[in-house]
Amino acid sequence: MSINIRLISKHDLSAIVTIQDTCYGNELFEDASLIQRRLLSQPDSCWLAESSSGEVLAYLFSYPSCDKQVAALGSEFSRYTQAELLYLHDMAVSQNARGLGLASRLLNCAELYAMQLGLSRLALVAVQGSVPYWQKQGFVVVSLCDTAALQALASYTGQDARYMQKSLVG
């Protein structure tokens, strides 16, 4: 199967919401209007994988952020003038595209984009027991002390959420 990786456009939002609905439980649902606002605020750091027929198979939303800053579930993407890392807010692969390496390809896009911006780290919140997956990708759990970051992390209720980072330099 031929796969194309490209930036997300507003025309892709319906397919993205469909994938989100199949990959996450109701407690992690984020509505289409919020997803669209995020896309409009960060159009250069949101990618998708699609089949040669145009079927959206996977997506990744990210944005430049600061060290140990957590995006609360359902929040707008913050804008930082002095970004320190690229924050991966949401990545999902449709069930019929699992095992095609799409998550790795999207992660590679994020890594290349971060380096183009002069950023040397990625960060994310691992949910739904995904810490082992992210550890295999080179991420490590990072402790948070800031009250606001801990409250944002707690917004992922019942998800055993962990803040993680990955260094992009050896």
Steps between C-alpha positions, in 0.01 A plus 500: 500500500636841403487753786527876475596718799385861480389796708143485626241729343159602629347259247650208695328576831206262457734206433719601794202511738396155376845358576500674839163343583628149426835539679401677822234457762240769568712646781764603243259641241583846363239659273549591135481876558789483748701284261436751222613794718818310586565430134451867412738605779775251406453399133868414444527242778201273432538208260301207374563177316265412217467215255549550127120513474487791748379311808632663818675227700682684781569849631726697733431841657796678658622849583813677628488520879711543813661254737254322731197690368205265462202565276190420700248277329257717305720811514616730225861473384714762672730726298855538627743759366794310650412135432731237647351183352230360273199373693314206343143543613313232310601216271268223392502225237175358364438139589518386138848655461671351806832332430585717199757709688296818470559614858876477443473695177296775665741509794784541251319803349477653847868435570607660171271797556632551855859498374408750225375729776822449695327295770683202645218325691150364460245470779159337542251359746474123469148366561317167483801299618722621215811575709677180383437591134644849548796362693581284195501823297762652734274695736552501877256589778577844644379606845297816529499731803315808372141516629355615166675218311383243754142628474516484119635143522213411736250607229572164336289337774524125529762474227811437713644799314876556504697798369789382283785655301744387234834658419570534128875532544728214600 
